[in-house]
Amino acid sequence: MNPLDECEQKAGSVSLAERALSIEHSIATLGDPDEEECERLWAAEAERRYAEYKKGNISAQTADEVFRNARAGLASVR
């Protein structure tokens, strides 16, 4: 069994409060994201998506469509 599987298995045997503390600790160990790196990655992703759009591999959606789909998706998880 790999370490992640072991961790998931053990998480099922502790209280909700203990799991929450463990999650908070795990998130804290990730550190703060480097803002410049995030900007660089988003810019690269935007360029990749635009290139795919220009090639005709993906279609564009209006902002209204995007927000409508997002609201529908959020409503389905409530």
N, CA, C and O atoms as a Maestro MAE file, in Angstrom:
{
 s_m_m2io_version
 :::
 2.0.0
}

f_m_ct {
 s_m_title
 :::
 protein
 m_atom[312] {
  # First column is atom index #
  i_m_mmod_type
  r_m_x_coord
  r_m_y_coord
  r_m_z_coord
  i_m_residue_number
  s_m_chain_name
  s_m_pdb_residue_name
  s_m_pdb_atom_name
  i_m_atomic_number
  :::
  1 25 0.852 -1.171 0.000 1 A "MET " " N  " 7
  2 3 0.000 0.000 0.000 1 A "MET " " CA " 6
  3 2 0.902 1.239 0.000 1 A "MET " " C  " 6
  4 15 1.866 1.307 0.762 1 A "MET " " O  " 8
  5 25 0.585 2.214 -0.855 2 A "ASN " " N  " 7
  6 3 1.422 3.410 -0.898 2 A "ASN " " CA " 6
  7 2 1.075 4.347 0.263 2 A "ASN " " C  " 6
  8 15 0.015 4.205 0.872 2 A "ASN " " O  " 8
  9 25 1.954 5.300 0.575 3 A "PRO " " N  " 7
  10 3 1.738 6.179 1.734 3 A "PRO " " CA " 6
  11 2 0.424 6.962 1.679 3 A "PRO " " C  " 6
  12 15 -0.211 7.170 2.713 3 A "PRO " " O  " 8
  13 25 0.015 7.393 0.498 4 A "LEU " " N  " 7
  14 3 -1.236 8.141 0.395 4 A "LEU " " CA " 6
  15 2 -2.428 7.257 0.730 4 A "LEU " " C  " 6
  16 15 -3.344 7.685 1.431 4 A "LEU " " O  " 8
  17 25 -2.418 6.028 0.233 5 A "ASP " " N  " 7
  18 3 -3.497 5.087 0.560 5 A "ASP " " CA " 6
  19 2 -3.551 4.822 2.064 5 A "ASP " " C  " 6
  20 15 -4.631 4.764 2.651 5 A "ASP " " O  " 8
  21 25 -2.380 4.663 2.684 6 A "GLU " " N  " 7
  22 3 -2.322 4.436 4.132 6 A "GLU " " CA " 6
  23 2 -2.918 5.618 4.887 6 A "GLU " " C  " 6
  24 15 -3.684 5.447 5.835 6 A "GLU " " O  " 8
  25 25 -2.554 6.812 4.452 7 A "CYS " " N  " 7
  26 3 -3.045 8.026 5.097 7 A "CYS " " CA " 6
  27 2 -4.570 8.114 4.981 7 A "CYS " " C  " 6
  28 15 -5.256 8.426 5.954 7 A "CYS " " O  " 8
  29 25 -5.090 7.838 3.789 8 A "GLU " " N  " 7
  30 3 -6.536 7.884 3.590 8 A "GLU " " CA " 6
  31 2 -7.241 6.841 4.448 8 A "GLU " " C  " 6
  32 15 -8.308 7.108 5.000 8 A "GLU " " O  " 8
  33 25 -6.660 5.676 4.560 9 A "GLN " " N  " 7
  34 3 -7.253 4.611 5.368 9 A "GLN " " CA " 6
  35 2 -7.279 5.018 6.846 9 A "GLN " " C  " 6
  36 15 -8.286 4.832 7.529 9 A "GLN " " O  " 8
  37 25 -6.169 5.570 7.330 10 A "LYS " " N  " 7
  38 3 -6.093 5.993 8.728 10 A "LYS " " CA " 6
  39 2 -7.029 7.165 9.012 10 A "LYS " " C  " 6
  40 15 -7.564 7.274 10.116 10 A "LYS " " O  " 8
  41 25 -7.232 8.040 8.029 11 A "ALA " " N  " 7
  42 3 -8.102 9.200 8.224 11 A "ALA " " CA " 6
  43 2 -9.525 8.775 8.561 11 A "ALA " " C  " 6
  44 15 -10.232 9.483 9.278 11 A "ALA " " O  " 8
  45 25 -9.941 7.641 8.056 12 A "GLY " " N  " 7
  46 3 -11.282 7.154 8.339 12 A "GLY " " CA " 6
  47 2 -11.470 6.694 9.769 12 A "GLY " " C  " 6
  48 15 -12.602 6.506 10.215 12 A "GLY " " O  " 8
  49 25 -10.375 6.508 10.499 13 A "SER " " N  " 7
  50 3 -10.482 5.983 11.865 13 A "SER " " CA " 6
  51 2 -10.330 7.057 12.941 13 A "SER " " C  " 6
  52 15 -10.349 6.740 14.130 13 A "SER " " O  " 8
  53 25 -10.181 8.319 12.545 14 A "VAL " " N  " 7
  54 3 -10.050 9.397 13.530 14 A "VAL " " CA " 6
  55 2 -11.277 10.295 13.471 14 A "VAL " " C  " 6
  56 15 -12.070 10.225 12.532 14 A "VAL " " O  " 8
  57 25 -11.421 11.135 14.482 15 A "SER " " N  " 7
  58 3 -12.595 12.008 14.554 15 A "SER " " CA " 6
  59 2 -12.553 13.077 13.466 15 A "SER " " C  " 6
  60 15 -11.510 13.342 12.868 15 A "SER " " O  " 8
  61 25 -13.700 13.674 13.229 16 A "LEU " " N  " 7
  62 3 -13.801 14.749 12.245 16 A "LEU " " CA " 6
  63 2 -12.881 15.909 12.618 16 A "LEU " " C  " 6
  64 15 -12.225 16.489 11.753 16 A "LEU " " O  " 8
  65 25 -12.833 16.245 13.904 17 A "ALA " " N  " 7
  66 3 -11.967 17.334 14.360 17 A "ALA " " CA " 6
  67 2 -10.501 17.026 14.076 17 A "ALA " " C  " 6
  68 15 -9.749 17.902 13.649 17 A "ALA " " O  " 8
  69 25 -10.096 15.777 14.314 18 A "GLU " " N  " 7
  70 3 -8.706 15.389 14.044 18 A "GLU " " CA " 6
  71 2 -8.405 15.437 12.554 18 A "GLU " " C  " 6
  72 15 -7.317 15.851 12.152 18 A "GLU " " O  " 8
  73 25 -9.360 15.017 11.733 19 A "ARG " " N  " 7
  74 3 -9.158 15.099 10.279 19 A "ARG " " CA " 6
  75 2 -9.036 16.545 9.837 19 A "ARG " " C  " 6
  76 15 -8.193 16.872 9.002 19 A "ARG " " O  " 8
  77 25 -9.882 17.424 10.399 20 A "ALA " " N  " 7
  78 3 -9.831 18.845 10.042 20 A "ALA " " CA " 6
  79 2 -8.474 19.439 10.398 20 A "ALA " " C  " 6
  80 15 -7.893 20.179 9.605 20 A "ALA " " O  " 8
  81 25 -7.965 19.118 11.589 21 A "LEU " " N  " 7
  82 3 -6.643 19.611 11.992 21 A "LEU " " CA " 6
  83 2 -5.552 19.089 11.066 21 A "LEU " " C  " 6
  84 15 -4.625 19.818 10.714 21 A "LEU " " O  " 8
  85 25 -5.667 17.838 10.679 22 A "SER " " N  " 7
  86 3 -4.683 17.248 9.773 22 A "SER " " CA " 6
  87 2 -4.706 17.947 8.419 22 A "SER " " C  " 6
  88 15 -3.659 18.209 7.827 22 A "SER " " O  " 8
  89 25 -5.899 18.243 7.940 23 A "ILE " " N  " 7
  90 3 -6.027 18.938 6.656 23 A "ILE " " CA " 6
  91 2 -5.434 20.333 6.751 23 A "ILE " " C  " 6
  92 15 -4.699 20.761 5.861 23 A "ILE " " O  " 8
  93 25 -5.751 21.050 7.836 24 A "GLU " " N  " 7
  94 3 -5.190 22.392 8.022 24 A "GLU " " CA " 6
  95 2 -3.666 22.344 8.040 24 A "GLU " " C  " 6
  96 15 -3.004 23.184 7.430 24 A "GLU " " O  " 8
  97 25 -3.119 21.364 8.735 25 A "HIS " " N  " 7
  98 3 -1.662 21.223 8.793 25 A "HIS " " CA " 6
  99 2 -1.099 20.937 7.397 25 A "HIS " " C  " 6
  100 15 -0.088 21.517 7.001 25 A "HIS " " O  " 8
  101 25 -1.748 20.054 6.665 26 A "SER " " N  " 7
  102 3 -1.273 19.706 5.321 26 A "SER " " CA " 6
  103 2 -1.276 20.923 4.411 26 A "SER " " C  " 6
  104 15 -0.331 21.138 3.652 26 A "SER " " O  " 8
  105 25 -2.333 21.717 4.483 27 A "ILE " " N  " 7
  106 3 -2.419 22.922 3.655 27 A "ILE " " CA " 6
  107 2 -1.324 23.911 4.051 27 A "ILE " " C  " 6
  108 15 -0.707 24.536 3.188 27 A "ILE " " O  " 8
  109 25 -1.086 24.051 5.351 28 A "ALA " " N  " 7
  110 3 -0.056 24.982 5.825 28 A "ALA " " CA " 6
  111 2 1.325 24.602 5.319 28 A "ALA " " C  " 6
  112 15 2.166 25.474 5.100 28 A "ALA " " O  " 8
  113 25 1.570 23.306 5.130 29 A "THR " " N  " 7
  114 3 2.890 22.879 4.671 29 A "THR " " CA " 6
  115 2 3.130 23.201 3.201 29 A "THR " " C  " 6
  116 15 4.261 23.130 2.720 29 A "THR " " O  " 8
  117 25 2.059 23.556 2.487 30 A "LEU " " N  " 7
  118 3 2.226 23.893 1.074 30 A "LEU " " CA " 6
  119 2 2.913 25.236 0.896 30 A "LEU " " C  " 6
  120 15 3.542 25.480 -0.135 30 A "LEU " " O  " 8
  121 25 2.801 26.110 1.888 31 A "GLY " " N  " 7
  122 3 3.410 27.420 1.793 31 A "GLY " " CA " 6
  123 2 2.576 28.353 0.935 31 A "GLY " " C  " 6
  124 15 1.595 27.948 0.312 31 A "GLY " " O  " 8
  125 25 2.986 29.596 0.920 32 A "ASP " " N  " 7
  126 3 2.276 30.589 0.123 32 A "ASP " " CA " 6
  127 2 2.668 30.445 -1.338 32 A "ASP " " C  " 6
  128 15 3.841 30.246 -1.657 32 A "ASP " " O  " 8
  129 25 1.685 30.546 -2.226 33 A "PRO " " N  " 7
  130 3 2.031 30.456 -3.647 33 A "PRO " " CA " 6
  131 2 2.819 31.694 -4.074 33 A "PRO " " C  " 6
  132 15 2.571 32.799 -3.592 33 A "PRO " " O  " 8
  133 25 3.739 31.500 -4.953 34 A "ASP " " N  " 7
  134 3 4.523 32.590 -5.506 34 A "ASP " " CA " 6
  135 2 3.646 33.318 -6.523 34 A "ASP " " C  " 6
  136 15 3.283 32.756 -7.556 34 A "ASP " " O  " 8
  137 25 3.309 34.573 -6.221 35 A "GLU " " N  " 7
  138 3 2.381 35.321 -7.073 35 A "GLU " " CA " 6
  139 2 2.896 35.451 -8.508 35 A "GLU " " C  " 6
  140 15 2.126 35.320 -9.459 35 A "GLU " " O  " 8
  141 25 4.173 35.703 -8.662 36 A "GLU " " N  " 7
  142 3 4.735 35.829 -10.011 36 A "GLU " " CA " 6
  143 2 4.623 34.514 -10.776 36 A "GLU " " C  " 6
  144 15 4.329 34.511 -11.971 36 A "GLU " " O  " 8
  145 25 4.855 33.401 -10.086 37 A "GLU " " N  " 7
  146 3 4.747 32.091 -10.727 37 A "GLU " " CA " 6
  147 2 3.300 31.817 -11.126 37 A "GLU " " C  " 6
  148 15 3.038 31.291 -12.208 37 A "GLU " " O  " 8
  149 25 2.361 32.177 -10.248 38 A "CYS " " N  " 7
  150 3 0.940 32.000 -10.585 38 A "CYS " " CA " 6
  151 2 0.572 32.815 -11.818 38 A "CYS " " C  " 6
  152 15 -0.106 32.316 -12.715 38 A "CYS " " O  " 8
  153 25 1.013 34.054 -11.864 39 A "GLU " " N  " 7
  154 3 0.730 34.912 -13.022 39 A "GLU " " CA " 6
  155 2 1.322 34.320 -14.297 39 A "GLU " " C  " 6
  156 15 0.680 34.314 -15.347 39 A "GLU " " O  " 8
  157 25 2.555 33.823 -14.194 40 A "ARG " " N  " 7
  158 3 3.211 33.228 -15.356 40 A "ARG " " CA " 6
  159 2 2.446 32.003 -15.836 40 A "ARG " " C  " 6
  160 15 2.238 31.830 -17.037 40 A "ARG " " O  " 8
  161 25 2.026 31.152 -14.901 41 A "LEU " " N  " 7
  162 3 1.288 29.946 -15.272 41 A "LEU " " CA " 6
  163 2 -0.061 30.280 -15.898 41 A "LEU " " C  " 6
  164 15 -0.454 29.660 -16.887 41 A "LEU " " O  " 8
  165 25 -0.785 31.268 -15.326 42 A "TRP " " N  " 7
  166 3 -2.075 31.653 -15.912 42 A "TRP " " CA " 6
  167 2 -1.897 32.269 -17.298 42 A "TRP " " C  " 6
  168 15 -2.705 32.022 -18.193 42 A "TRP " " O  " 8
  169 25 -0.850 33.063 -17.482 43 A "ALA " " N  " 7
  170 3 -0.595 33.650 -18.798 43 A "ALA " " CA " 6
  171 2 -0.301 32.555 -19.819 43 A "ALA " " C  " 6
  172 15 -0.790 32.611 -20.948 43 A "ALA " " O  " 8
  173 25 0.487 31.571 -19.432 44 A "ALA " " N  " 7
  174 3 0.792 30.454 -20.337 44 A "ALA " " CA " 6
  175 2 -0.473 29.673 -20.671 44 A "ALA " " C  " 6
  176 15 -0.665 29.267 -21.816 44 A "ALA " " O  " 8
  177 25 -1.336 29.461 -19.681 45 A "GLU " " N  " 7
  178 3 -2.596 28.741 -19.921 45 A "GLU " " CA " 6
  179 2 -3.508 29.536 -20.854 45 A "GLU " " C  " 6
  180 15 -4.145 28.965 -21.740 45 A "GLU " " O  " 8
  181 25 -3.568 30.852 -20.654 46 A "ALA " " N  " 7
  182 3 -4.386 31.697 -21.528 46 A "ALA " " CA " 6
  183 2 -3.870 31.639 -22.964 46 A "ALA " " C  " 6
  184 15 -4.660 31.548 -23.904 46 A "ALA " " O  " 8
  185 25 -2.560 31.691 -23.134 47 A "GLU " " N  " 7
  186 3 -1.976 31.604 -24.474 47 A "GLU " " CA " 6
  187 2 -2.269 30.252 -25.113 47 A "GLU " " C  " 6
  188 15 -2.569 30.180 -26.304 47 A "GLU " " O  " 8
  189 25 -2.183 29.177 -24.324 48 A "ARG " " N  " 7
  190 3 -2.476 27.835 -24.844 48 A "ARG " " CA " 6
  191 2 -3.933 27.742 -25.294 48 A "ARG " " C  " 6
  192 15 -4.223 27.218 -26.370 48 A "ARG " " O  " 8
  193 25 -4.844 28.251 -24.469 49 A "ARG " " N  " 7
  194 3 -6.266 28.201 -24.818 49 A "ARG " " CA " 6
  195 2 -6.565 29.031 -26.061 49 A "ARG " " C  " 6
  196 15 -7.346 28.617 -26.917 49 A "ARG " " O  " 8
  197 25 -5.937 30.210 -26.159 50 A "TYR " " N  " 7
  198 3 -6.161 31.064 -27.325 50 A "TYR " " CA " 6
  199 2 -5.653 30.379 -28.592 50 A "TYR " " C  " 6
  200 15 -6.310 30.438 -29.632 50 A "TYR " " O  " 8
  201 25 -4.505 29.739 -28.516 51 A "ALA " " N  " 7
  202 3 -3.965 29.019 -29.673 51 A "ALA " " CA " 6
  203 2 -4.909 27.893 -30.087 51 A "ALA " " C  " 6
  204 15 -5.134 27.689 -31.280 51 A "ALA " " O  " 8
  205 25 -5.463 27.163 -29.127 52 A "GLU " " N  " 7
  206 3 -6.420 26.094 -29.432 52 A "GLU " " CA " 6
  207 2 -7.680 26.666 -30.076 52 A "GLU " " C  " 6
  208 15 -8.233 26.069 -30.999 52 A "GLU " " O  " 8
  209 25 -8.130 27.813 -29.594 53 A "TYR " " N  " 7
  210 3 -9.301 28.481 -30.172 53 A "TYR " " CA " 6
  211 2 -9.015 28.888 -31.617 53 A "TYR " " C  " 6
  212 15 -9.840 28.657 -32.501 53 A "TYR " " O  " 8
  213 25 -7.853 29.494 -31.858 54 A "LYS " " N  " 7
  214 3 -7.490 29.942 -33.211 54 A "LYS " " CA " 6
  215 2 -7.385 28.770 -34.183 54 A "LYS " " C  " 6
  216 15 -7.682 28.923 -35.367 54 A "LYS " " O  " 8
  217 25 -6.963 27.598 -33.694 55 A "LYS " " N  " 7
  218 3 -6.866 26.403 -34.536 55 A "LYS " " CA " 6
  219 2 -8.230 25.777 -34.791 55 A "LYS " " C  " 6
  220 15 -8.364 24.901 -35.645 55 A "LYS " " O  " 8
  221 25 -9.240 26.224 -34.053 56 A "GLY " " N  " 7
  222 3 -10.573 25.653 -34.197 56 A "GLY " " CA " 6
  223 2 -10.802 24.414 -33.354 56 A "GLY " " C  " 6
  224 15 -11.801 23.716 -33.532 56 A "GLY " " O  " 8
  225 25 -9.885 24.133 -32.437 57 A "ASN " " N  " 7
  226 3 -10.010 22.943 -31.592 57 A "ASN " " CA " 6
  227 2 -10.995 23.119 -30.441 57 A "ASN " " C  " 6
  228 15 -11.537 22.141 -29.926 57 A "ASN " " O  " 8
  229 25 -11.225 24.371 -30.040 58 A "ILE " " N  " 7
  230 3 -12.201 24.654 -28.989 58 A "ILE " " CA " 6
  231 2 -13.049 25.834 -29.411 58 A "ILE " " C  " 6
  232 15 -12.627 26.655 -30.226 58 A "ILE " " O  " 8
  233 25 -14.245 25.915 -28.856 59 A "SER " " N  " 7
  234 3 -15.128 27.029 -29.183 59 A "SER " " CA " 6
  235 2 -15.138 28.028 -28.034 59 A "SER " " C  " 6
  236 15 -14.766 27.711 -26.904 59 A "SER " " O  " 8
  237 25 -15.567 29.224 -28.348 60 A "ALA " " N  " 7
  238 3 -15.653 30.265 -27.330 60 A "ALA " " CA " 6
  239 2 -17.070 30.303 -26.772 60 A "ALA " " C  " 6
  240 15 -18.019 29.882 -27.433 60 A "ALA " " O  " 8
  241 25 -17.202 30.807 -25.563 61 A "GLN " " N  " 7
  242 3 -18.501 31.009 -24.940 61 A "GLN " " CA " 6
  243 2 -18.601 32.463 -24.517 61 A "GLN " " C  " 6
  244 15 -17.604 33.097 -24.172 61 A "GLN " " O  " 8
  245 25 -19.826 32.982 -24.549 62 A "THR " " N  " 7
  246 3 -20.024 34.340 -24.051 62 A "THR " " CA " 6
  247 2 -19.926 34.315 -22.532 62 A "THR " " C  " 6
  248 15 -20.041 33.261 -21.907 62 A "THR " " O  " 8
  249 25 -19.713 35.482 -21.953 63 A "ALA " " N  " 7
  250 3 -19.662 35.572 -20.489 63 A "ALA " " CA " 6
  251 2 -20.979 35.104 -19.886 63 A "ALA " " C  " 6
  252 15 -20.988 34.438 -18.850 63 A "ALA " " O  " 8
  253 25 -22.102 35.452 -20.538 64 A "ASP " " N  " 7
  254 3 -23.410 35.009 -20.037 64 A "ASP " " CA " 6
  255 2 -23.490 33.489 -19.972 64 A "ASP " " C  " 6
  256 15 -24.006 32.935 -19.001 64 A "ASP " " O  " 8
  257 25 -22.982 32.809 -21.003 65 A "GLU " " N  " 7
  258 3 -22.999 31.342 -21.013 65 A "GLU " " CA " 6
  259 2 -22.125 30.774 -19.892 65 A "GLU " " C  " 6
  260 15 -22.510 29.826 -19.208 65 A "GLU " " O  " 8
  261 25 -20.960 31.363 -19.721 66 A "VAL " " N  " 7
  262 3 -20.035 30.892 -18.691 66 A "VAL " " CA " 6
  263 2 -20.672 31.021 -17.309 66 A "VAL " " C  " 6
  264 15 -20.645 30.079 -16.518 66 A "VAL " " O  " 8
  265 25 -21.249 32.201 -17.021 67 A "PHE " " N  " 7
  266 3 -21.851 32.410 -15.707 67 A "PHE " " CA " 6
  267 2 -23.090 31.548 -15.505 67 A "PHE " " C  " 6
  268 15 -23.328 31.053 -14.404 67 A "PHE " " O  " 8
  269 25 -23.878 31.367 -16.556 68 A "ARG " " N  " 7
  270 3 -25.063 30.509 -16.461 68 A "ARG " " CA " 6
  271 2 -24.640 29.071 -16.131 68 A "ARG " " C  " 6
  272 15 -25.222 28.431 -15.255 68 A "ARG " " O  " 8
  273 25 -23.629 28.576 -16.837 69 A "ASN " " N  " 7
  274 3 -23.134 27.219 -16.575 69 A "ASN " " CA " 6
  275 2 -22.535 27.097 -15.174 69 A "ASN " " C  " 6
  276 15 -22.720 26.083 -14.500 69 A "ASN " " O  " 8
  277 25 -21.822 28.126 -14.744 70 A "ALA " " N  " 7
  278 3 -21.228 28.100 -13.402 70 A "ALA " " CA " 6
  279 2 -22.320 28.076 -12.338 70 A "ALA " " C  " 6
  280 15 -22.236 27.314 -11.375 70 A "ALA " " O  " 8
  281 25 -23.347 28.912 -12.513 71 A "ARG " " N  " 7
  282 3 -24.448 28.927 -11.541 71 A "ARG " " CA " 6
  283 2 -25.165 27.585 -11.507 71 A "ARG " " C  " 6
  284 15 -25.520 27.091 -10.437 71 A "ARG " " O  " 8
  285 25 -25.377 26.996 -12.679 72 A "ALA " " N  " 7
  286 3 -26.047 25.691 -12.737 72 A "ALA " " CA " 6
  287 2 -25.205 24.627 -12.037 72 A "ALA " " C  " 6
  288 15 -25.737 23.782 -11.317 72 A "ALA " " O  " 8
  289 25 -23.903 24.672 -12.247 73 A "GLY " " N  " 7
  290 3 -23.019 23.713 -11.594 73 A "GLY " " CA " 6
  291 2 -23.015 23.873 -10.083 73 A "GLY " " C  " 6
  292 15 -23.027 22.887 -9.347 73 A "GLY " " O  " 8
  293 25 -22.999 25.118 -9.625 74 A "LEU " " N  " 7
  294 3 -23.026 25.360 -8.182 74 A "LEU " " CA " 6
  295 2 -24.357 24.938 -7.575 74 A "LEU " " C  " 6
  296 15 -24.398 24.398 -6.470 74 A "LEU " " O  " 8
  297 25 -25.444 25.185 -8.298 75 A "ALA " " N  " 7
  298 3 -26.768 24.807 -7.791 75 A "ALA " " CA " 6
  299 2 -26.891 23.295 -7.650 75 A "ALA " " C  " 6
  300 15 -27.596 22.806 -6.767 75 A "ALA " " O  " 8
  301 25 -26.210 22.557 -8.513 76 A "SER " " N  " 7
  302 3 -26.329 21.097 -8.471 76 A "SER " " CA " 6
  303 2 -25.582 20.475 -7.292 76 A "SER " " C  " 6
  304 15 -25.857 19.333 -6.925 76 A "SER " " O  " 8
  305 25 -24.643 21.210 -6.695 77 A "VAL " " N  " 7
  306 3 -23.899 20.665 -5.559 77 A "VAL " " CA " 6
  307 2 -24.462 21.120 -4.217 77 A "VAL " " C  " 6
  308 15 -23.979 20.697 -3.166 77 A "VAL " " O  " 8
  309 25 -25.456 21.957 -4.244 78 A "ARG " " N  " 7
  310 3 -26.061 22.442 -2.986 78 A "ARG " " CA " 6
  311 2 -27.031 21.474 -2.439 78 A "ARG " " C  " 6
  312 15 -27.628 21.723 -1.392 78 A "ARG " " O  " 8
  :::
 }
 m_bond[311] {
  # First column is bond index #
  i_m_from
  i_m_to
  i_m_order
  :::
  1 1 2 1
  2 2 3 1
  3 3 4 2
  4 3 5 1
  5 5 6 1
  6 6 7 1
  7 7 8 2
  8 7 9 1
  9 9 10 1
  10 10 11 1
  11 11 12 2
  12 11 13 1
  13 13 14 1
  14 14 15 1
  15 15 16 2
  16 15 17 1
  17 17 18 1
  18 18 19 1
  19 19 20 2
  20 19 21 1
  21 21 22 1
  22 22 23 1
  23 23 24 2
  24 23 25 1
  25 25 26 1
  26 26 27 1
  27 27 28 2
  28 27 29 1
  29 29 30 1
  30 30 31 1
  31 31 32 2
  32 31 33 1
  33 33 34 1
  34 34 35 1
  35 35 36 2
  36 35 37 1
  37 37 38 1
  38 38 39 1
  39 39 40 2
  40 39 41 1
  41 41 42 1
  42 42 43 1
  43 43 44 2
  44 43 45 1
  45 45 46 1
  46 46 47 1
  47 47 48 2
  48 47 49 1
  49 49 50 1
  50 50 51 1
  51 51 52 2
  52 51 53 1
  53 53 54 1
  54 54 55 1
  55 55 56 2
  56 55 57 1
  57 57 58 1
  58 58 59 1
  59 59 60 2
  60 59 61 1
  61 61 62 1
  62 62 63 1
  63 63 64 2
  64 63 65 1
  65 65 66 1
  66 66 67 1
  67 67 68 2
  68 67 69 1
  69 69 70 1
  70 70 71 1
  71 71 72 2
  72 71 73 1
  73 73 74 1
  74 74 75 1
  75 75 76 2
  76 75 77 1
  77 77 78 1
  78 78 79 1
  79 79 80 2
  80 79 81 1
  81 81 82 1
  82 82 83 1
  83 83 84 2
  84 83 85 1
  85 85 86 1
  86 86 87 1
  87 87 88 2
  88 87 89 1
  89 89 90 1
  90 90 91 1
  91 91 92 2
  92 91 93 1
  93 93 94 1
  94 94 95 1
  95 95 96 2
  96 95 97 1
  97 97 98 1
  98 98 99 1
  99 99 100 2
  100 99 101 1
  101 101 102 1
  102 102 103 1
  103 103 104 2
  104 103 105 1
  105 105 106 1
  106 106 107 1
  107 107 108 2
  108 107 109 1
  109 109 110 1
  110 110 111 1
  111 111 112 2
  112 111 113 1
  113 113 114 1
  114 114 115 1
  115 115 116 2
  116 115 117 1
  117 117 118 1
  118 118 119 1
  119 119 120 2
  120 119 121 1
  121 121 122 1
  122 122 123 1
  123 123 124 2
  124 123 125 1
  125 125 126 1
  126 126 127 1
  127 127 128 2
  128 127 129 1
  129 129 130 1
  130 130 131 1
  131 131 132 2
  132 131 133 1
  133 133 134 1
  134 134 135 1
  135 135 136 2
  136 135 137 1
  137 137 138 1
  138 138 139 1
  139 139 140 2
  140 139 141 1
  141 141 142 1
  142 142 143 1
  143 143 144 2
  144 143 145 1
  145 145 146 1
  146 146 147 1
  147 147 148 2
  148 147 149 1
  149 149 150 1
  150 150 151 1
  151 151 152 2
  152 151 153 1
  153 153 154 1
  154 154 155 1
  155 155 156 2
  156 155 157 1
  157 157 158 1
  158 158 159 1
  159 159 160 2
  160 159 161 1
  161 161 162 1
  162 162 163 1
  163 163 164 2
  164 163 165 1
  165 165 166 1
  166 166 167 1
  167 167 168 2
  168 167 169 1
  169 169 170 1
  170 170 171 1
  171 171 172 2
  172 171 173 1
  173 173 174 1
  174 174 175 1
  175 175 176 2
  176 175 177 1
  177 177 178 1
  178 178 179 1
  179 179 180 2
  180 179 181 1
  181 181 182 1
  182 182 183 1
  183 183 184 2
  184 183 185 1
  185 185 186 1
  186 186 187 1
  187 187 188 2
  188 187 189 1
  189 189 190 1
  190 190 191 1
  191 191 192 2
  192 191 193 1
  193 193 194 1
  194 194 195 1
  195 195 196 2
  196 195 197 1
  197 197 198 1
  198 198 199 1
  199 199 200 2
  200 199 201 1
  201 201 202 1
  202 202 203 1
  203 203 204 2
  204 203 205 1
  205 205 206 1
  206 206 207 1
  207 207 208 2
  208 207 209 1
  209 209 210 1
  210 210 211 1
  211 211 212 2
  212 211 213 1
  213 213 214 1
  214 214 215 1
  215 215 216 2
  216 215 217 1
  217 217 218 1
  218 218 219 1
  219 219 220 2
  220 219 221 1
  221 221 222 1
  222 222 223 1
  223 223 224 2
  224 223 225 1
  225 225 226 1
  226 226 227 1
  227 227 228 2
  228 227 229 1
  229 229 230 1
  230 230 231 1
  231 231 232 2
  232 231 233 1
  233 233 234 1
  234 234 235 1
  235 235 236 2
  236 235 237 1
  237 237 238 1
  238 238 239 1
  239 239 240 2
  240 239 241 1
  241 241 242 1
  242 242 243 1
  243 243 244 2
  244 243 245 1
  245 245 246 1
  246 246 247 1
  247 247 248 2
  248 247 249 1
  249 249 250 1
  250 250 251 1
  251 251 252 2
  252 251 253 1
  253 253 254 1
  254 254 255 1
  255 255 256 2
  256 255 257 1
  257 257 258 1
  258 258 259 1
  259 259 260 2
  260 259 261 1
  261 261 262 1
  262 262 263 1
  263 263 264 2
  264 263 265 1
  265 265 266 1
  266 266 267 1
  267 267 268 2
  268 267 269 1
  269 269 270 1
  270 270 271 1
  271 271 272 2
  272 271 273 1
  273 273 274 1
  274 274 275 1
  275 275 276 2
  276 275 277 1
  277 277 278 1
  278 278 279 1
  279 279 280 2
  280 279 281 1
  281 281 282 1
  282 282 283 1
  283 283 284 2
  284 283 285 1
  285 285 286 1
  286 286 287 1
  287 287 288 2
  288 287 289 1
  289 289 290 1
  290 290 291 1
  291 291 292 2
  292 291 293 1
  293 293 294 1
  294 294 295 1
  295 295 296 2
  296 295 297 1
  297 297 298 1
  298 298 299 1
  299 299 300 2
  300 299 301 1
  301 301 302 1
  302 302 303 1
  303 303 304 2
  304 303 305 1
  305 305 306 1
  306 306 307 1
  307 307 308 2
  308 307 309 1
  309 309 310 1
  310 310 311 1
  311 311 312 2
  :::
 }
}
